[in-house]
Amino acid sequence: MPNLAAELTLLTSFQDADPLGIIYHGNYFRYFEEARRALMDKIGYGYLEMKESGYMYPVSETRVKFIQPIRFQHRIRVVAELEEWENRILVRYAIYDAESGKRLTRAQTTQVAVRVDTGELCLVTPEAFRNRLRAFHAGQSPQVPAAPARAGGIN
């Protein structure tokens, strides 16, 4: 299955910059989040659909390489690409200068599935996610998956 990717272009805001006009490093995670949201929306598995399916996917690990500073009012292109999904969700990111195409930052996040009802960590990515990904690659409109059975077998 080819990797799923999404991208967005944005103009950095004054509120994201430090007094020197350089984007504060913590704000990069907002850019990654927006690209990841677009990625999940592509397969019809955004945050509301995740919750409805009975799972949440908290970030368990992050890694960022700041190659060149991004400044206030800089037009950037943020790309998110799904790399792994069997036992965890690994998304790689790159931020590019929107005009020159020069890479400014690279990063990755790891997310794990957790059942909403019990808080139990899932060691394998749930079928709810896998089915959405399969449907996307097959060109089908994904169906909303049923929520997992609750603890004790009561739905």
Phi and psi in degrees as GROMACS dihedral restraints (atoms count N, CA, C in turn):
[ dihedral_restraints ]
;  ai    aj    ak    al  type     phi  dphi    fc
    3     4     5     6     1   -66.8    20    10
    4     5     6     7     1   154.3    20    10
    6     7     8     9     1   -67.0    20    10
    7     8     9    10     1   143.1    20    10
    9    10    11    12     1   -87.8    20    10
   10    11    12    13     1   136.1    20    10
   12    13    14    15     1  -139.7    20    10
   13    14    15    16     1   154.3    20    10
   15    16    17    18     1  -144.5    20    10
   16    17    18    19     1   153.8    20    10
   18    19    20    21     1  -145.2    20    10
   19    20    21    22     1   158.4    20    10
   21    22    23    24     1  -146.2    20    10
   22    23    24    25     1   154.1    20    10
   24    25    26    27     1  -116.1    20    10
   25    26    27    28     1   136.0    20    10
   27    28    29    30     1  -146.2    20    10
   28    29    30    31     1   161.7    20    10
   30    31    32    33     1  -105.8    20    10
   31    32    33    34     1   122.4    20    10
   33    34    35    36     1   -64.5    20    10
   34    35    36    37     1   148.0    20    10
   36    37    38    39     1   -99.7    20    10
   37    38    39    40     1   156.5    20    10
   39    40    41    42     1   -58.0    20    10
   40    41    42    43     1   -41.3    20    10
   42    43    44    45     1   -64.5    20    10
   43    44    45    46     1   -18.0    20    10
   45    46    47    48     1   -88.4    20    10
   46    47    48    49     1    -8.7    20    10
   48    49    50    51     1   -98.1    20    10
   49    50    51    52     1   154.5    20    10
   51    52    53    54     1   -85.1    20    10
   52    53    54    55     1   179.7    20    10
   54    55    56    57     1   -60.7    20    10
   55    56    57    58     1   -18.3    20    10
   57    58    59    60     1   -90.3    20    10
   58    59    60    61     1     0.5    20    10
   60    61    62    63     1    84.2    20    10
   61    62    63    64     1    12.5    20    10
   63    64    65    66     1  -100.1    20    10
   64    65    66    67     1   137.4    20    10
   66    67    68    69     1   -63.2    20    10
   67    68    69    70     1   126.7    20    10
   69    70    71    72     1   -62.6    20    10
   70    71    72    73     1   136.0    20    10
   72    73    74    75     1   -58.7    20    10
   73    74    75    76     1   -32.0    20    10
   75    76    77    78     1   -65.2    20    10
   76    77    78    79     1   -25.3    20    10
   78    79    80    81     1   -75.1    20    10
   79    80    81    82     1   -16.9    20    10
   81    82    83    84     1   -58.9    20    10
   82    83    84    85     1   -34.3    20    10
   84    85    86    87     1   -65.4    20    10
   85    86    87    88     1   -28.1    20    10
   87    88    89    90     1   -67.3    20    10
   88    89    90    91     1   -39.4    20    10
   90    91    92    93     1   -65.5    20    10
   91    92    93    94     1   -44.0    20    10
   93    94    95    96     1   -61.0    20    10
   94    95    96    97     1   -42.9    20    10
   96    97    98    99     1   -60.2    20    10
   97    98    99   100     1   -43.3    20    10
   99   100   101   102     1   -64.1    20    10
  100   101   102   103     1   -39.6    20    10
  102   103   104   105     1   -68.8    20    10
  103   104   105   106     1   -39.2    20    10
  105   106   107   108     1   -66.2    20    10
  106   107   108   109     1   -38.4    20    10
  108   109   110   111     1   -60.9    20    10
  109   110   111   112     1   -44.9    20    10
  111   112   113   114     1   -62.4    20    10
  112   113   114   115     1   -37.4    20    10
  114   115   116   117     1   -62.3    20    10
  115   116   117   118     1   -48.6    20    10
  117   118   119   120     1   -69.9    20    10
  118   119   120   121     1   -34.4    20    10
  120   121   122   123     1   -62.6    20    10
  121   122   123   124     1   -30.8    20    10
  123   124   125   126     1   -59.8    20    10
  124   125   126   127     1   -32.9    20    10
  126   127   128   129     1  -100.4    20    10
  127   128   129   130     1     8.2    20    10
  129   130   131   132     1    71.3    20    10
  130   131   132   133     1    31.7    20    10
  132   133   134   135     1  -132.7    20    10
  133   134   135   136     1    57.4    20    10
  135   136   137   138     1   -75.4    20    10
  136   137   138   139     1  -173.6    20    10
  138   139   140   141     1   -60.9    20    10
  139   140   141   142     1   -39.3    20    10
  141   142   143   144     1   -67.3    20    10
  142   143   144   145     1   -40.8    20    10
  144   145   146   147     1   -66.5    20    10
  145   146   147   148     1   -37.1    20    10
  147   148   149   150     1   -59.3    20    10
  148   149   150   151     1   -50.1    20    10
  150   151   152   153     1   -61.8    20    10
  151   152   153   154     1   -43.6    20    10
  153   154   155   156     1   -61.7    20    10
  154   155   156   157     1   -31.0    20    10
  156   157   158   159     1   -79.9    20    10
  157   158   159   160     1    -7.1    20    10
  159   160   161   162     1    94.2    20    10
  160   161   162   163     1    11.6    20    10
  162   163   164   165     1  -130.9    20    10
  163   164   165   166     1   152.9    20    10
  165   166   167   168     1  -126.9    20    10
  166   167   168   169     1   159.1    20    10
  168   169   170   171     1  -131.2    20    10
  169   170   171   172     1    75.9    20    10
  171   172   173   174     1   -68.5    20    10
  172   173   174   175     1   150.7    20    10
  174   175   176   177     1   -73.9    20    10
  175   176   177   178     1   127.7    20    10
  177   178   179   180     1  -107.1    20    10
  178   179   180   181     1   -18.1    20    10
  180   181   182   183     1  -156.7    20    10
  181   182   183   184     1   145.3    20    10
  183   184   185   186     1  -135.4    20    10
  184   185   186   187     1   154.4    20    10
  186   187   188   189     1  -147.5    20    10
  187   188   189   190     1   132.7    20    10
  189   190   191   192     1  -136.6    20    10
  190   191   192   193     1   138.1    20    10
  192   193   194   195     1  -119.5    20    10
  193   194   195   196     1   110.5    20    10
  195   196   197   198     1   -86.4    20    10
  196   197   198   199     1   107.2    20    10
  198   199   200   201     1   -86.5    20    10
  199   200   201   202     1   -44.7    20    10
  201   202   203   204     1  -146.0    20    10
  202   203   204   205     1   142.7    20    10
  204   205   206   207     1   -64.0    20    10
  205   206   207   208     1   148.2    20    10
  207   208   209   210     1  -106.0    20    10
  208   209   210   211     1   135.0    20    10
  210   211   212   213     1  -106.6    20    10
  211   212   213   214     1   164.9    20    10
  213   214   215   216     1   -56.3    20    10
  214   215   216   217     1   138.4    20    10
  216   217   218   219     1    60.8    20    10
  217   218   219   220     1    39.1    20    10
  219   220   221   222     1  -102.1    20    10
  220   221   222   223     1   126.7    20    10
  222   223   224   225     1   -82.2    20    10
  223   224   225   226     1   119.2    20    10
  225   226   227   228     1  -122.9    20    10
  226   227   228   229     1   157.7    20    10
  228   229   230   231     1  -118.1    20    10
  229   230   231   232     1   124.1    20    10
  231   232   233   234     1  -109.7    20    10
  232   233   234   235     1   125.6    20    10
  234   235   236   237     1  -116.2    20    10
  235   236   237   238     1   133.5    20    10
  237   238   239   240     1  -120.9    20    10
  238   239   240   241     1   134.4    20    10
  240   241   242   243     1  -133.7    20    10
  241   242   243   244     1   127.7    20    10
  243   244   245   246     1   -75.7    20    10
  244   245   246   247     1   120.1    20    10
  246   247   248   249     1  -104.3    20    10
  247   248   249   250     1   -39.8    20    10
  249   250   251   252     1  -136.2    20    10
  250   251   252   253     1   149.9    20    10
  252   253   254   255     1  -151.8    20    10
  253   254   255   256     1    -0.9    20    10
  255   256   257   258     1   -70.0    20    10
  256   257   258   259     1   -53.9    20    10
  258   259   260   261     1  -113.0    20    10
  259   260   261   262     1   -12.5    20    10
  261   262   263   264     1  -159.1    20    10
  262   263   264   265     1   167.2    20    10
  264   265   266   267     1  -108.2    20    10
  265   266   267   268     1   115.5    20    10
  267   268   269   270     1  -112.1    20    10
  268   269   270   271     1   120.5    20    10
  270   271   272   273     1  -117.5    20    10
  271   272   273   274     1   130.1    20    10
  273   274   275   276     1  -102.8    20    10
  274   275   276   277     1   145.8    20    10
  276   277   278   279     1  -128.6    20    10
  277   278   279   280     1   154.1    20    10
  279   280   281   282     1  -143.7    20    10
  280   281   282   283     1   140.8    20    10
  282   283   284   285     1  -114.8    20    10
  283   284   285   286     1   128.1    20    10
  285   286   287   288     1  -119.9    20    10
  286   287   288   289     1   152.6    20    10
  288   289   290   291     1   -66.5    20    10
  289   290   291   292     1   125.3    20    10
  291   292   293   294     1   -65.3    20    10
  292   293   294   295     1   -26.6    20    10
  294   295   296   297     1   -89.1    20    10
  295   296   297   298     1   -48.6    20    10
  297   298   299   300     1   -88.9    20    10
  298   299   300   301     1   -22.0    20    10
  300   301   302   303     1    82.4    20    10
  301   302   303   304     1     1.9    20    10
  303   304   305   306     1   -67.8    20    10
  304   305   306   307     1   133.1    20    10
  306   307   308   309     1   -75.0    20    10
  307   308   309   310     1   129.4    20    10
  309   310   311   312     1  -105.9    20    10
  310   311   312   313     1   -29.3    20    10
  312   313   314   315     1  -153.0    20    10
  313   314   315   316     1   148.0    20    10
  315   316   317   318     1  -134.2    20    10
  316   317   318   319     1   151.6    20    10
  318   319   320   321     1  -160.0    20    10
  319   320   321   322     1   172.3    20    10
  321   322   323   324     1  -152.8    20    10
  322   323   324   325     1   152.3    20    10
  324   325   326   327     1  -128.8    20    10
  325   326   327   328     1   147.9    20    10
  327   328   329   330     1  -117.1    20    10
  328   329   330   331     1   132.3    20    10
  330   331   332   333     1  -125.2    20    10
  331   332   333   334     1   148.5    20    10
  333   334   335   336     1  -122.7    20    10
  334   335   336   337     1   150.8    20    10
  336   337   338   339     1   -82.4    20    10
  337   338   339   340     1   137.4    20    10
  339   340   341   342     1  -134.0    20    10
  340   341   342   343     1   134.4    20    10
  342   343   344   345     1   -69.6    20    10
  343   344   345   346     1   132.0    20    10
  345   346   347   348     1   -64.9    20    10
  346   347   348   349     1   -41.8    20    10
  348   349   350   351     1   -72.6    20    10
  349   350   351   352     1   -31.6    20    10
  351   352   353   354     1  -116.6    20    10
  352   353   354   355     1   -16.7    20    10
  354   355   356   357     1    76.4    20    10
  355   356   357   358     1     9.4    20    10
  357   358   359   360     1   -73.9    20    10
  358   359   360   361     1   131.7    20    10
  360   361   362   363     1   -72.0    20    10
  361   362   363   364     1   134.4    20    10
  363   364   365   366     1   -99.1    20    10
  364   365   366   367     1   127.1    20    10
  366   367   368   369     1   -82.4    20    10
  367   368   369   370     1   -11.3    20    10
  369   370   371   372     1  -128.2    20    10
  370   371   372   373     1   138.9    20    10
  372   373   374   375     1   -61.0    20    10
  373   374   375   376     1   128.3    20    10
  375   376   377   378     1   -61.1    20    10
  376   377   378   379     1   153.0    20    10
  378   379   380   381     1   -57.9    20    10
  379   380   381   382     1   -30.0    20    10
  381   382   383   384     1   -53.8    20    10
  382   383   384   385     1   -43.3    20    10
  384   385   386   387     1   -75.3    20    10
  385   386   387   388     1   -47.0    20    10
  387   388   389   390     1   -58.8    20    10
  388   389   390   391     1   -41.4    20    10
  390   391   392   393     1   -62.8    20    10
  391   392   393   394     1   -40.5    20    10
  393   394   395   396     1   -63.3    20    10
  394   395   396   397     1   -42.7    20    10
  396   397   398   399     1   -65.4    20    10
  397   398   399   400     1   -44.8    20    10
  399   400   401   402     1   -60.3    20    10
  400   401   402   403     1   -44.9    20    10
  402   403   404   405     1   -62.2    20    10
  403   404   405   406     1   -41.1    20    10
  405   406   407   408     1   -59.8    20    10
  406   407   408   409     1   -48.9    20    10
  408   409   410   411     1   -67.7    20    10
  409   410   411   412     1   -25.5    20    10
  411   412   413   414     1   -85.0    20    10
  412   413   414   415     1    -3.8    20    10
  414   415   416   417     1    78.2    20    10
  415   416   417   418     1    18.4    20    10
  417   418   419   420     1   -97.8    20    10
  418   419   420   421     1   157.1    20    10
  420   421   422   423     1   -81.6    20    10
  421   422   423   424     1   115.5    20    10
  423   424   425   426     1   -65.8    20    10
  424   425   426   427     1   145.3    20    10
  426   427   428   429     1   -92.5    20    10
  427   428   429   430     1   149.2    20    10
  429   430   431   432     1   -69.4    20    10
  430   431   432   433     1   122.0    20    10
  432   433   434   435     1   -73.5    20    10
  433   434   435   436     1   155.3    20    10
  435   436   437   438     1   -72.0    20    10
  436   437   438   439     1   150.3    20    10
  438   439   440   441     1   -68.8    20    10
  439   440   441   442     1   150.9    20    10
  441   442   443   444     1   -68.0    20    10
  442   443   444   445     1   157.5    20    10
  444   445   446   447     1   -62.3    20    10
  445   446   447   448     1   140.5    20    10
  447   448   449   450     1   -75.0    20    10
  448   449   450   451     1   163.3    20    10
  450   451   452   453     1   -56.0    20    10
  451   452   453   454     1   137.2    20    10
  453   454   455   456     1    83.6    20    10
  454   455   456   457     1     4.3    20    10
  456   457   458   459     1    75.0    20    10
  457   458   459   460     1    13.4    20    10
  459   460   461   462     1   -99.6    20    10
  460   461   462   463     1   126.1    20    10
